[in-house]
Amino acid sequence: MTVDKELEKLSRLTPPAAMPEARARALAAAMQAFDTAGNNTLAPQGNAKGWRQSSIINWIWSSAMNKKFLAGSALATLLVIPAAGYLAIELTRNGLPIVDQTEIAGNLSKSEASKQPAATAGQPVTVAPQIPAGNDSLAEQSVAVAQALQDKEAPALAKPDASQTSEFDADAALTNKPEGSAAALGAAKRAAPAAPGIAPQRQLAEPMAAIAPSPAPPAEGRVQIQLDPNRERFANAAANPIKSVATDPVSTFSADVDSASYSFVRRSLTGGAMPDPQSVRVEEMINYFPYDWPGPDNADQPFKATVTVMPTPWNHDTELMHVAIKGYDIAPATTPHANLVFLIDVSGSMDEPDKLPLLKSAFRLLVNRLKADDTVSIVTYAGNAGTVLSPTRVAEKSKILSAIDRLEPGGSTGGAEGIEAAYDLAKQGFVKDGVNRVMLATDGDFNVGPSSDEDLKRIIEERRKDGIFLTVLGFGRGNLNDSLMQTLAQNGNGSAAYIDTLAEAQKTLVEEAGSTLFPIASDVKFQVEFNPERIAEYRLIGYETRALKREDFNNDRVDAGDIGSGHSVTAIYEITPKGSPAVMNDDLRYGAADKAPAQAADTAHQGELAFVKMRYKRPGEDKSALITTPVNDSNAVATIDAAPQDVRFSVAVAAFGQKLSRISALDSYSYQAIADLAAASRGTDTFGYRSDFLSLVRLADGLSQR
């Protein structure tokens, strides 16, 4: 009883206030006891990483359920739970390491963080978001964790530099293309329905690329990967060598009207990088520009050749032989009816502003250019091929444009099946004595089904026998298979272009629609024979991928290039006169085997420098016709300034292309000299193409001096 009274008495007393020092000692003792009890050890056996996939969700959720937290920071709860939960789900789904809750609770100091072991080769990089010191409340710590996770995801929202190590971007890891999507982590591909590209549904992306091993955890708490090498592919063709006229007097090649290389070079330079030398085809750069070469008077002779011989600007001991061919221009009122099939790549990689959206705008321009009686069909491919629009007269333009507008990207790229379907549709709507053409628009490889260059080449070769031509239009960067584009175009009696801007689409599909769509001759071949008494050596500038054997010239079964209405073709040779100090090859000790016949021929053609021959077939014909042009001293001018204006400008373009290709003959010829030559010969520049060229030369000059 006495004890009870004493306790009751004590209960009525006011307890003394706790001393701060005592509180600190008590807290320290409690923490020490906690550590001694083993509650701050490593993760349980079987989980060497020290965390569980669900750990961050449990931690944030249990924190949010704390009554003090809910009562004291309701707004923080509303912000943290959805944000952190969403980020955790996204990271889990994409196979990224989740933050260890023990690291969060411990709030490692800089000294402790420096003691963490470095990542070893073959192991994924584990990243712990750094939480700022001083977050005393649980709510503040939760917000800090969510912010740290958001910071880790943020790099994926910016466009990385594909040439360098970049913060993690799922689509970039899969396609080597920077993505600007807000869902860059785990960006979903789109699955194609029966007709790919029409309102496709989302599907999971391909397996995530592995995170590159790093010698140490990345800075700023961000996951990094090493992007794969760029997947763009170009034909690996060595530059044409200098040839001796004594042993190899004849040069033979196919006509070329493609323009893809110039557009790609422009895209590279305006993007701040020198182009891959393999991407530069000098003949395509020269033939990109419209020239006012003299043309034939009527369609009976569809071509006219103009030859100019002048001193070489980059080598005073050699000369240039400039051959310009102009095709007959069909009047717009007489253009034949067109049966066009748009074969459109709607794979997931086309989901970029400069790909499918630009493609759709380009085809809208073309449809507005066609006549009411022309027909348009649309086939899409992405894993499988489907017909979006059966042959439809352009008189129903709204129906065609609506079908184009509904196209959306999704799926993988199964181009071979699409090509088969497009040719079948073109054959179904075939127009006799008209233009029957498949227009393939893509950003790169055909990675589903028969996809080797040889397989696709065989398909195209078989189908061109039906009288259906092929145009190949390339879009975008990072996945461009330029080599395949060239193979398909060259073997499909067609041409290849690269569309990098809407202005380029306007040029290719509207302003030059006649030369692009309406052929006036097929299998066009050139052959030049040089007179050994006047010329010691020669070098053909460009046309490396268009070379033919000497005997192919007269063989009508050998496929060659096609030329459209009003189109021009330009070829330039660098020639070395006999006796020039620039001759590279020694004279033969025993002379050429055919020396006697050559001497007999020289008496009849003593003043000639060379003899130019051209073979071509009229549309629908199997037998070729021949046009010849002798080249003599009357074709020569004394100085480069005396050459026609268009000739000088095309020579400047040829010099620029060779310098970008790293041809040693141009090593001592500066970009400034090229710019001066082009500026002096710019002339009338209706569409600004030549002014743009001057800008590219200046860009290359600046980039080359880095």
C-alpha positions as CSV (number, residue, x, y, z in Angstrom):
1,M,0.0,0.0,0.0
2,T,2.9,2.4,0.8
3,V,4.4,1.6,-2.6
4,D,1.1,2.5,-4.3
5,K,0.8,5.8,-2.5
6,E,4.4,6.7,-3.5
7,L,3.7,5.8,-7.1
8,E,0.5,7.9,-7.1
9,K,2.4,10.8,-5.6
10,L,5.1,10.5,-8.2
11,S,2.5,10.5,-11.0
12,R,1.3,13.9,-10.0
13,L,4.8,15.4,-10.3
14,T,5.9,17.2,-13.5
15,P,8.7,15.3,-15.2
16,P,11.9,17.2,-15.9
17,A,12.7,18.2,-19.5
18,A,15.0,15.9,-21.4
19,M,18.4,17.3,-22.0
20,P,19.5,17.4,-25.7
21,E,22.8,15.7,-24.8
22,A,20.9,12.8,-23.2
23,R,18.6,12.5,-26.2
24,A,21.6,12.3,-28.5
25,R,23.3,9.6,-26.4
26,A,20.1,7.6,-26.3
27,L,19.6,7.8,-30.1
28,A,23.2,6.8,-30.7
29,A,22.9,3.8,-28.3
30,A,19.7,2.7,-30.0
31,M,21.4,2.9,-33.4
32,Q,24.4,1.0,-32.1
33,A,22.1,-1.7,-30.7
34,F,20.3,-1.9,-34.0
35,D,23.5,-2.4,-36.0
36,T,24.8,-4.9,-33.4
37,A,21.6,-7.0,-33.8
38,G,22.5,-7.4,-37.5
39,N,19.6,-5.4,-39.0
40,N,21.8,-3.4,-41.3
41,T,23.5,-6.4,-43.0
42,L,23.6,-7.3,-46.7
43,A,20.7,-8.7,-48.5
44,P,19.4,-12.2,-47.7
45,Q,21.2,-15.2,-49.2
46,G,20.2,-15.7,-52.8
47,N,20.1,-12.0,-53.7
48,A,23.6,-10.9,-54.2
49,K,22.6,-7.6,-55.7
50,G,21.2,-6.4,-52.3
51,W,17.7,-5.5,-53.5
52,R,14.5,-6.9,-54.8
53,Q,12.6,-5.8,-57.9
54,S,9.7,-4.7,-55.7
55,S,11.7,-3.1,-52.9
56,I,11.3,0.5,-54.0
57,I,7.6,0.1,-54.4
58,N,7.2,-1.4,-50.9
59,W,9.4,1.2,-49.4
60,I,7.5,4.2,-50.9
61,W,4.1,2.6,-50.2
62,S,4.9,1.8,-46.6
63,S,6.2,5.3,-46.1
64,A,3.1,6.8,-47.7
65,M,0.9,4.8,-45.3
66,N,2.7,6.3,-42.2
67,K,0.0,8.4,-40.5
68,K,2.4,11.2,-39.7
69,F,3.5,11.3,-43.3
70,L,-0.1,11.4,-44.6
71,A,-1.1,14.0,-42.0
72,G,1.9,16.1,-42.4
73,S,2.4,16.0,-46.3
74,A,-0.7,15.0,-48.1
75,L,0.4,16.9,-51.2
76,A,3.8,15.1,-51.2
77,T,2.0,11.8,-51.0
78,L,-0.2,12.6,-54.0
79,L,2.9,13.5,-56.0
80,V,5.3,10.8,-54.9
81,I,3.1,7.7,-55.1
82,P,2.0,8.0,-58.8
83,A,5.4,9.3,-60.0
84,A,7.6,6.8,-58.1
85,G,5.3,3.9,-58.8
86,Y,5.2,4.7,-62.6
87,L,9.0,5.1,-62.8
88,A,9.5,1.8,-60.8
89,I,7.2,-0.1,-63.1
90,E,8.9,1.4,-66.2
91,L,12.3,0.5,-64.9
92,T,11.3,-3.0,-64.0
93,R,9.6,-3.7,-67.3
94,N,12.7,-2.6,-69.2
95,G,15.1,-4.7,-67.2
96,L,16.9,-1.7,-65.5
97,P,18.3,-2.1,-62.0
98,I,16.1,-0.8,-59.3
99,V,17.5,1.4,-56.5
100,D,18.5,-0.5,-53.4
101,Q,16.4,0.5,-50.4
102,T,19.3,0.0,-48.0
103,E,21.2,2.6,-50.1
104,I,18.3,5.0,-49.9
105,A,17.9,4.5,-46.1
106,G,21.6,4.9,-45.5
107,N,21.8,8.1,-47.6
108,L,25.4,7.4,-48.5
109,S,27.9,10.2,-48.0
110,K,30.4,11.0,-50.7
111,S,33.2,9.2,-48.8
112,E,31.0,6.1,-48.5
113,A,30.1,6.2,-52.2
114,S,33.7,6.4,-53.2
115,K,34.3,3.0,-51.4
116,Q,31.7,1.2,-53.5
117,P,33.3,-1.5,-55.8
118,A,33.7,-0.6,-59.5
119,A,31.6,-2.6,-62.0
120,T,33.5,-5.4,-63.6
121,A,33.3,-6.5,-67.2
122,G,30.3,-8.5,-68.0
123,Q,28.2,-7.2,-65.1
124,P,25.4,-4.6,-65.4
125,V,26.0,-1.2,-63.9
126,T,24.0,-0.7,-60.7
127,V,23.1,2.9,-60.1
128,A,22.0,4.5,-56.8
129,P,20.4,7.9,-57.1
130,Q,22.2,10.4,-54.9
131,I,19.9,11.9,-52.3
132,P,20.8,15.4,-51.1
133,A,21.8,15.6,-47.4
134,G,19.5,17.4,-45.0
135,N,16.2,15.8,-46.0
136,D,15.1,15.2,-42.4
137,S,11.5,14.2,-43.0
138,L,10.3,11.1,-44.6
139,A,8.2,13.1,-47.1
140,E,11.3,15.1,-48.1
141,Q,13.3,11.9,-48.6
142,S,10.6,10.4,-50.7
143,V,10.4,13.4,-52.9
144,A,14.2,13.3,-53.2
145,V,14.1,9.6,-54.3
146,A,11.5,10.3,-56.9
147,Q,13.5,13.2,-58.2
148,A,16.6,11.1,-58.4
149,L,14.8,8.4,-60.3
150,Q,13.4,11.1,-62.7
151,D,16.9,12.4,-63.2
152,K,18.0,9.0,-64.1
153,E,15.3,8.7,-66.7
154,A,15.7,12.2,-68.1
155,P,18.6,11.6,-70.4
156,A,16.4,9.3,-72.5
157,L,14.2,12.3,-73.3
158,A,16.9,14.2,-75.0
159,K,18.4,13.4,-78.4
160,P,21.7,11.7,-77.9
161,D,24.7,12.0,-80.2
162,A,24.7,8.6,-82.0
163,S,28.5,8.8,-82.5
164,Q,29.2,8.9,-78.8
165,T,28.4,7.0,-75.6
166,S,24.9,8.2,-74.6
167,E,22.5,8.0,-71.7
168,F,20.2,5.0,-72.0
169,D,17.7,5.2,-74.8
170,A,15.8,2.0,-75.6
171,D,15.0,2.9,-79.2
172,A,18.5,4.2,-79.9
173,A,19.9,0.9,-78.6
174,L,17.7,-1.0,-81.0
175,T,17.9,1.1,-84.1
176,N,20.9,3.3,-83.6
177,K,18.7,6.4,-84.2
178,P,18.2,9.2,-81.7
179,E,14.6,9.3,-80.4
180,G,12.8,12.3,-79.3
181,S,9.8,10.5,-77.8
182,A,8.7,11.2,-74.3
183,A,8.5,7.5,-73.7
184,A,12.1,6.9,-74.7
185,L,12.6,4.3,-71.9
186,G,10.8,1.2,-73.2
187,A,9.4,2.9,-76.3
188,A,6.9,0.4,-77.7
189,K,6.9,-0.7,-81.3
190,R,3.6,-0.9,-83.1
191,A,2.2,-4.1,-84.5
192,A,0.8,-4.0,-88.0
193,P,-2.7,-5.4,-88.9
194,A,-3.4,-7.2,-92.1
195,A,-2.6,-4.0,-94.0
196,P,0.4,-2.7,-92.2
197,G,0.5,1.0,-91.4
198,I,-3.3,1.6,-91.0
199,A,-4.1,2.3,-87.3
200,P,-1.6,-0.3,-85.9
201,Q,-1.7,-1.3,-82.3
202,R,1.1,-1.2,-79.8
203,Q,3.3,-4.2,-79.1
204,L,6.3,-4.7,-77.0
205,A,9.7,-3.6,-78.3
206,E,12.4,-6.1,-79.2
207,P,14.6,-7.3,-76.4
208,M,16.6,-4.6,-74.8
209,A,20.2,-4.1,-75.8
210,A,22.7,-5.1,-73.1
211,I,24.2,-2.4,-71.0
212,A,27.8,-1.9,-71.9
213,P,30.2,-2.8,-69.0
214,S,31.9,0.2,-67.5
215,P,35.1,0.4,-65.4
216,A,33.2,2.5,-62.8
217,P,29.6,3.6,-62.1
218,P,28.6,6.4,-64.4
219,A,28.6,9.9,-63.3
220,E,25.5,11.6,-61.9
221,G,23.7,8.4,-61.2
222,R,22.8,7.7,-64.8
223,V,22.8,4.4,-66.7
224,Q,25.0,4.5,-69.9
225,I,25.3,2.3,-72.9
226,Q,27.7,2.2,-75.8
227,L,25.6,2.7,-78.9
228,D,26.2,0.2,-81.7
229,P,28.1,1.4,-84.8
230,N,25.9,3.2,-87.3
231,R,24.0,0.7,-89.5
232,E,24.1,2.8,-92.7
233,R,25.5,0.8,-95.5
234,F,27.2,2.1,-98.7
235,A,28.6,0.4,-101.7
236,N,32.3,-0.1,-101.1
237,A,33.7,0.9,-104.5
238,A,37.3,2.1,-105.0
239,A,37.9,5.2,-107.0
240,N,38.6,4.7,-110.7
241,P,42.3,4.4,-111.4
242,I,44.4,6.2,-114.0
243,K,44.5,4.0,-117.1
244,S,47.0,3.9,-119.9
245,V,45.6,4.5,-123.3
246,A,48.3,2.3,-124.8
247,T,46.9,-0.8,-123.0
248,D,43.3,0.1,-122.1
249,P,42.0,2.8,-124.6
250,V,38.3,2.1,-124.1
251,S,36.1,3.2,-121.2
252,T,32.5,1.8,-120.9
253,F,29.8,2.7,-118.3
254,S,26.1,2.9,-117.8
255,A,24.2,6.2,-117.7
256,D,23.3,7.4,-114.2
257,V,20.4,9.7,-113.3
258,D,20.4,9.1,-109.5
259,S,20.8,11.9,-107.1
260,A,20.7,10.2,-103.6
261,S,24.4,10.9,-102.9
262,Y,24.2,14.7,-103.1
263,S,21.2,14.8,-100.7
264,F,23.0,12.5,-98.2
265,V,26.1,14.6,-98.4
266,R,24.1,17.7,-97.7
267,R,22.3,16.1,-94.8
268,S,25.7,15.1,-93.2
269,L,27.3,18.6,-93.7
270,T,24.3,20.5,-92.4
271,G,24.3,18.2,-89.4
272,G,27.8,19.2,-88.6
273,A,29.8,16.1,-89.8
274,M,31.9,15.3,-92.8
275,P,30.2,12.6,-94.9
276,D,31.4,9.1,-95.1
277,P,33.7,9.0,-98.2
278,Q,31.9,5.8,-99.3
279,S,28.6,7.8,-99.4
280,V,30.0,10.2,-102.0
281,R,29.3,9.2,-105.6
282,V,30.7,12.1,-107.7
283,E,28.6,11.4,-110.7
284,E,25.4,11.7,-108.7
285,M,26.6,15.0,-107.2
286,I,27.3,16.4,-110.7
287,N,24.0,15.2,-112.1
288,Y,22.0,16.6,-109.2
289,F,21.9,20.0,-110.8
290,P,19.8,21.1,-113.8
291,Y,22.0,22.3,-116.7
292,D,21.0,24.1,-119.8
293,W,22.8,21.7,-122.2
294,P,21.7,21.9,-125.9
295,G,19.0,19.3,-126.5
296,P,17.8,17.5,-129.6
297,D,15.2,19.3,-131.8
298,N,12.8,16.3,-132.0
299,A,12.1,12.9,-130.5
300,D,13.4,11.1,-133.6
301,Q,16.9,11.5,-132.1
302,P,16.3,11.5,-128.3
303,F,19.8,12.7,-127.3
304,K,22.3,15.2,-128.2
305,A,25.9,15.2,-126.9
306,T,28.1,18.3,-126.3
307,V,31.8,17.8,-125.6
308,T,34.2,20.5,-124.1
309,V,37.9,20.0,-123.5
310,M,39.6,22.4,-121.1
311,P,42.6,22.7,-118.6
312,T,42.1,21.0,-115.3
313,P,41.8,23.5,-112.4
314,W,43.6,21.2,-109.9
315,N,46.4,20.0,-112.2
316,H,47.8,22.3,-114.9
317,D,49.5,19.3,-116.6
318,T,46.2,17.5,-117.4
319,E,43.0,18.4,-119.2
320,L,39.3,17.6,-118.6
321,M,37.0,16.2,-121.3
322,H,33.5,17.1,-120.3
323,V,30.7,15.1,-122.0
324,A,27.1,16.5,-121.6
325,I,24.1,14.6,-122.8
326,K,20.6,16.2,-123.0
327,G,17.4,14.1,-123.5
328,Y,14.4,15.2,-125.5
329,D,11.8,16.9,-123.3
330,I,8.3,15.6,-123.6
331,A,5.7,18.3,-123.6
332,P,3.4,18.1,-120.6
333,A,0.3,17.7,-122.8
334,T,1.8,14.6,-124.4
335,T,3.0,12.7,-121.3
336,P,1.7,9.1,-121.2
337,H,-0.7,7.9,-118.6
338,A,0.9,6.8,-115.3
339,N,0.1,3.7,-113.3
340,L,2.0,4.2,-110.0
341,V,2.2,1.9,-107.0
342,F,3.4,3.5,-103.8
343,L,5.3,0.8,-101.8
344,I,5.7,2.4,-98.3
345,D,7.8,1.2,-95.4
346,V,5.7,1.6,-92.3
347,S,7.9,-0.3,-89.9
348,G,8.5,0.9,-86.4
349,S,11.8,2.6,-87.4
350,M,9.8,5.0,-89.6
351,D,8.4,6.7,-86.6
352,E,10.5,9.8,-86.9
353,P,9.7,13.3,-88.2
354,D,12.1,13.0,-91.2
355,K,10.7,9.6,-92.2
356,L,7.0,8.6,-92.4
357,P,5.6,12.1,-91.8
358,L,8.0,13.6,-94.5
359,L,7.2,10.6,-96.8
360,K,3.5,11.3,-96.5
361,S,4.0,15.0,-97.4
362,A,6.2,14.0,-100.3
363,F,3.6,11.7,-101.8
364,R,0.9,14.3,-101.4
365,L,3.0,16.6,-103.5
366,L,3.3,13.9,-106.2
367,V,-0.4,13.1,-106.2
368,N,-1.1,16.8,-106.8
369,R,1.2,16.7,-109.8
370,L,-0.5,13.8,-111.6
371,K,-3.2,14.0,-114.1
372,A,-6.8,13.0,-113.4
373,D,-6.6,9.8,-115.6
374,D,-3.5,8.5,-113.9
375,T,-3.9,5.8,-111.3
376,V,-2.3,5.4,-107.8
377,S,-2.2,2.3,-105.6
378,I,-0.7,1.9,-102.1
379,V,1.0,-1.1,-100.6
380,T,2.5,-1.0,-97.1
381,Y,4.9,-3.4,-95.5
382,A,6.0,-4.0,-91.9
383,G,6.5,-7.7,-91.1
384,N,3.8,-8.5,-93.7
385,A,2.5,-6.7,-96.7
386,G,-1.0,-5.3,-97.2
387,T,-2.9,-3.3,-99.8
388,V,-4.1,0.0,-98.5
389,L,-5.4,1.3,-101.7
390,S,-6.3,-0.6,-104.9
391,P,-5.7,1.2,-108.2
392,T,-7.6,4.5,-108.0
393,R,-7.9,7.3,-110.5
394,V,-6.3,10.6,-109.5
395,A,-9.7,12.1,-110.2
396,E,-10.6,10.7,-106.8
397,K,-7.7,12.6,-105.2
398,S,-9.4,12.9,-101.8
399,K,-9.6,9.2,-101.5
400,I,-5.9,8.8,-102.3
401,L,-4.8,11.6,-99.9
402,S,-7.0,10.2,-97.2
403,A,-5.3,6.8,-97.5
404,I,-1.9,8.5,-97.3
405,D,-2.9,10.4,-94.2
406,R,-4.0,7.3,-92.4
407,L,-0.5,5.6,-92.6
408,E,1.1,5.0,-89.2
409,P,4.4,3.2,-88.3
410,G,4.6,-0.2,-86.6
411,G,6.3,-3.6,-86.8
412,S,9.5,-5.0,-88.4
413,T,10.6,-4.6,-92.0
414,G,9.6,-7.3,-94.5
415,G,10.3,-5.6,-97.8
416,A,10.6,-8.6,-100.0
417,E,7.0,-9.5,-99.6
418,G,6.0,-5.9,-100.1
419,I,7.9,-5.7,-103.4
420,E,6.1,-8.8,-104.7
421,A,2.7,-7.4,-103.7
422,A,3.5,-4.0,-105.3
423,Y,4.5,-5.5,-108.6
424,D,1.4,-7.7,-108.6
425,L,-0.7,-4.6,-108.2
426,A,1.2,-2.7,-110.9
427,K,0.6,-5.6,-113.2
428,Q,-3.1,-5.6,-112.4
429,G,-3.4,-1.9,-113.3
430,F,-0.9,-2.1,-116.2
431,V,-1.3,0.7,-118.8
432,K,-0.1,-0.2,-122.3
433,D,2.2,2.4,-123.8
434,G,2.1,4.2,-120.4
435,V,4.3,4.6,-117.4
436,N,4.1,1.6,-115.0
437,R,6.2,2.2,-111.9
438,V,6.6,1.0,-108.4
439,M,7.8,3.8,-106.1
440,L,9.5,2.2,-103.0
441,A,9.9,4.6,-100.0
442,T,12.0,3.3,-97.1
443,D,14.5,4.2,-94.4
444,G,16.7,1.1,-94.6
445,D,17.0,-2.6,-94.5
446,F,14.5,-5.3,-95.3
447,N,15.1,-7.5,-92.3
448,V,12.3,-10.0,-92.6
449,G,12.0,-12.6,-95.3
450,P,14.4,-12.7,-98.3
451,S,16.6,-9.8,-97.4
452,S,20.0,-10.3,-99.0
453,D,20.9,-7.9,-101.8
454,E,21.2,-10.8,-104.3
455,D,17.7,-12.2,-103.4
456,L,16.1,-8.8,-103.8
457,K,18.1,-8.2,-107.0
458,R,16.7,-11.4,-108.4
459,I,13.1,-10.5,-107.6
460,I,13.5,-7.1,-109.3
461,E,15.2,-8.5,-112.4
462,E,12.4,-11.0,-112.9
463,R,9.7,-8.4,-112.5
464,R,11.2,-5.7,-114.8
465,K,10.5,-8.0,-117.7
466,D,6.8,-7.1,-117.3
467,G,7.7,-3.5,-118.3
468,I,7.4,-2.1,-114.8
469,F,10.1,0.3,-113.6
470,L,11.2,1.0,-110.1
471,T,12.0,4.3,-108.2
472,V,13.6,4.0,-104.8
473,L,13.3,6.9,-102.3
474,G,15.3,6.9,-99.1
475,F,14.3,8.7,-95.9
476,G,16.0,9.4,-92.6
477,R,19.3,8.5,-91.0
478,G,20.8,5.7,-88.9
479,N,19.4,2.8,-90.8
480,L,19.8,3.8,-94.5
481,N,20.9,0.9,-96.7
482,D,22.2,3.0,-99.6
483,S,23.9,0.0,-101.2
484,L,20.6,-1.9,-101.4
485,M,18.8,1.2,-102.7
486,Q,21.4,1.4,-105.6
487,T,21.1,-2.4,-106.3
488,L,17.3,-2.3,-106.5
489,A,17.2,0.9,-108.6
490,Q,19.9,-0.2,-111.1
491,N,18.3,-3.6,-111.6
492,G,14.8,-2.4,-111.7
493,N,15.2,0.0,-114.6
494,G,14.8,2.9,-112.3
495,S,16.5,5.6,-110.2
496,A,17.3,6.3,-106.6
497,A,16.9,9.5,-104.6
498,Y,17.3,10.5,-101.0
499,I,14.6,12.8,-99.5
500,D,15.9,14.7,-96.5
501,T,13.6,17.8,-96.7
502,L,10.3,18.7,-98.2
503,A,12.1,21.0,-100.6
504,E,14.0,17.9,-101.9
505,A,10.7,16.1,-102.3
506,Q,9.4,19.0,-104.3
507,K,12.5,19.0,-106.5
508,T,12.5,15.2,-107.1
509,L,8.8,14.5,-107.4
510,V,7.4,17.7,-108.8
511,E,10.0,19.9,-110.6
512,E,11.8,16.8,-112.1
513,A,8.8,14.5,-112.4
514,G,9.3,14.2,-116.1
515,S,12.8,12.8,-115.8
516,T,11.8,10.8,-112.7
517,L,8.6,9.2,-114.0
518,F,8.6,9.4,-117.8
519,P,11.5,7.5,-119.5
520,I,12.4,8.3,-123.1
521,A,15.2,5.6,-123.3
522,S,16.3,2.5,-121.4
523,D,19.6,0.6,-121.2
524,V,21.6,3.8,-122.0
525,K,25.4,3.0,-122.2
526,F,28.4,5.2,-122.9
527,Q,31.7,4.1,-124.5
528,V,34.7,6.4,-125.0
529,E,37.8,5.4,-127.1
530,F,40.9,7.5,-126.7
531,N,43.4,8.1,-129.5
532,P,46.8,6.8,-128.2
533,E,48.6,9.3,-130.5
534,R,47.1,12.2,-128.6
535,I,46.2,11.0,-125.2
536,A,48.5,9.0,-122.8
537,E,46.2,8.4,-119.8
538,Y,42.7,9.0,-118.6
539,R,40.6,8.7,-115.4
540,L,36.9,8.6,-115.4
541,I,35.6,10.8,-112.5
542,G,32.9,8.8,-110.7
543,Y,30.6,6.1,-112.1
544,E,32.5,3.4,-110.1
545,T,29.3,1.4,-109.5
546,R,28.2,1.8,-113.1
547,A,31.2,0.3,-114.8
548,L,30.6,-2.1,-117.7
549,K,32.8,-4.5,-119.6
550,R,33.9,-3.4,-123.1
551,E,31.9,-6.2,-124.7
552,D,28.8,-5.2,-122.7
553,F,28.3,-2.1,-124.9
554,N,27.1,-4.0,-127.9
555,N,25.2,-6.6,-125.9
556,D,21.5,-5.6,-125.8
557,R,20.9,-8.2,-123.1
558,V,23.0,-6.3,-120.6
559,D,21.0,-3.9,-118.4
560,A,22.0,-0.3,-118.0
561,G,20.6,3.0,-116.9
562,D,17.4,4.8,-118.0
563,I,17.0,8.4,-118.9
564,G,13.7,10.3,-118.5
565,S,12.1,13.2,-120.3
566,G,14.4,16.3,-120.4
567,H,17.0,14.7,-118.2
568,S,20.7,15.5,-118.7
569,V,23.7,13.2,-118.0
570,T,27.2,14.6,-117.5
571,A,30.4,12.6,-117.5
572,I,33.9,14.1,-117.0
573,Y,37.3,12.5,-117.8
574,E,40.6,13.8,-116.6
575,I,43.0,13.2,-119.5
576,T,46.7,13.4,-119.8
577,P,48.0,14.6,-123.2
578,K,50.9,12.6,-124.6
579,G,54.3,14.1,-123.6
580,S,52.8,15.8,-120.4
581,P,55.0,15.6,-117.3
582,A,51.9,14.3,-115.5
583,V,52.1,10.9,-117.2
584,M,52.2,8.2,-114.5
585,N,52.8,5.0,-116.6
586,D,56.1,4.2,-118.3
587,D,56.1,3.4,-122.1
588,L,55.9,-0.3,-122.9
589,R,59.2,-1.8,-123.9
590,Y,57.8,-3.8,-126.7
591,G,54.8,-1.6,-127.6
592,A,51.1,-2.5,-127.6
593,A,50.0,-5.7,-129.4
594,D,47.5,-3.9,-131.6
595,K,49.9,-1.0,-132.4
596,A,49.9,-1.6,-136.2
597,P,46.1,-1.5,-136.6
598,A,45.9,1.6,-134.4
599,Q,48.5,3.4,-136.6
600,A,46.4,2.6,-139.7
601,A,43.3,4.1,-138.1
602,D,45.1,7.2,-136.9
603,T,45.8,8.3,-140.5
604,A,42.0,8.6,-141.1
605,H,41.3,10.3,-137.7
606,Q,44.5,12.0,-137.1
607,G,43.1,15.1,-135.4
608,E,40.8,13.3,-133.0
609,L,41.3,13.2,-129.3
610,A,38.6,10.6,-128.6
611,F,35.4,9.0,-130.0
612,V,32.2,9.0,-127.9
613,K,29.5,6.4,-128.5
614,M,26.1,6.0,-126.9
615,R,23.7,3.1,-127.1
616,Y,20.0,3.3,-126.0
617,K,16.7,1.5,-126.5
618,R,13.4,3.3,-127.1
619,P,10.6,2.4,-124.7
620,G,9.2,-1.0,-125.5
621,E,12.0,-1.9,-127.9
622,D,14.6,-4.7,-127.5
623,K,17.2,-3.5,-130.1
624,S,19.4,-0.6,-129.3
625,A,20.3,2.4,-131.5
626,L,23.7,4.1,-131.7
627,I,24.8,7.7,-131.5
628,T,28.4,8.7,-132.1
629,T,30.4,12.0,-131.6
630,P,34.0,12.5,-132.5
631,V,36.1,14.8,-130.2
632,N,38.8,16.9,-131.8
633,D,40.6,20.2,-131.3
634,S,37.6,22.2,-132.2
635,N,36.0,21.1,-128.9
636,A,38.9,22.5,-126.8
637,V,39.1,25.9,-125.1
638,A,42.4,27.5,-123.9
639,T,41.4,28.3,-120.3
640,I,38.8,27.2,-117.8
641,D,37.3,30.6,-117.9
642,A,36.6,30.2,-121.6
643,A,34.4,27.2,-121.0
644,P,30.6,27.6,-120.8
645,Q,29.2,28.7,-117.5
646,D,27.3,25.4,-116.8
647,V,30.5,23.4,-117.7
648,R,32.5,25.4,-115.1
649,F,29.9,24.9,-112.4
650,S,29.7,21.1,-113.0
651,V,33.5,21.0,-112.8
652,A,33.4,22.7,-109.4
653,V,30.9,20.1,-108.2
654,A,33.1,17.3,-109.5
655,A,36.1,18.8,-107.6
656,F,34.0,19.0,-104.4
657,G,32.8,15.4,-104.7
658,Q,36.4,14.2,-105.3
659,K,37.7,16.1,-102.3
660,L,35.0,14.7,-100.0
661,S,35.9,11.2,-101.4
662,R,39.5,12.0,-100.4
663,I,40.9,11.5,-103.9
664,S,44.6,12.3,-103.7
665,A,44.6,14.3,-106.9
666,L,42.6,17.0,-105.1
667,D,44.8,17.2,-102.0
668,S,46.4,20.6,-103.0
669,Y,43.1,22.1,-104.3
670,S,41.4,23.9,-101.5
671,Y,37.7,24.2,-100.7
672,Q,38.1,27.9,-101.1
673,A,39.3,27.4,-104.7
674,I,36.2,25.2,-105.3
675,A,34.0,27.9,-103.9
676,D,35.5,30.6,-106.1
677,L,35.1,28.5,-109.2
678,A,31.4,27.7,-108.3
679,A,30.6,31.3,-107.4
680,A,32.0,32.7,-110.6
681,S,29.9,30.2,-112.6
682,R,26.7,30.2,-110.5
683,G,24.7,32.0,-113.2
684,T,20.9,32.0,-113.0
685,D,19.9,30.1,-109.9
686,T,16.1,29.9,-110.0
687,F,15.6,27.5,-107.2
688,G,18.7,28.4,-105.2
689,Y,20.4,25.0,-105.6
690,R,23.7,26.5,-106.6
691,S,23.7,28.9,-103.7
692,D,23.1,26.0,-101.3
693,F,26.0,24.2,-102.9
694,L,28.3,27.1,-102.1
695,S,27.1,26.9,-98.5
696,L,28.0,23.2,-98.4
697,V,31.5,23.9,-99.6
698,R,32.0,26.5,-96.9
699,L,30.7,24.1,-94.3
700,A,33.1,21.4,-95.5
701,D,35.9,23.8,-95.3
702,G,35.1,24.7,-91.7
703,L,34.6,21.1,-90.6
704,S,37.8,19.9,-92.3
705,Q,39.8,22.3,-90.2
706,R,38.6,20.9,-86.8
